[in-house]
Amino acid sequence: MTENEKRASTRFKAKSGSHIVYLEGSGAIKDLSLNGMFVFDPEPLSEGSKVNFALRQGTDDIQLQGIVTRSDPGQGMVIQFTELSRESIRRLKIYLATINPAPDQSKKQ
């Protein structure tokens, strides 16, 4: 089974300029899904770190919480979403509806 087959939901390439802001810093979003995201950050948080952050696209923020499930120093980190409010889920779905799936996910249903 490949890594893509393990994903619980379709991954989307983030819009240009999309990034997250959190207490420890900020980072550009590479891709995201309803379950999590990969964030470019040369000094990522360590695995297991809990993080409260805002997904920022222009002047719009979506408040999210997550846990770092993979940390690649010099590259970035994978954040799995946890404890999302109904409003955050609704806004995340709206955001994802405006972008296309990442190229390797285009055939996934």
Buried (B, 14 or more C-beta within 10 A) or exposed (E): EEEEEEBEEBBBBBEEEBBBEBEEBBBBBBBBBBBBBBBBBEEBBEEEBEBEBBBBBEEEBBEBBBBBEBBBEEBBBBBBBEEBEEEBBEBBEEBBEEBEBBEEBEEEE
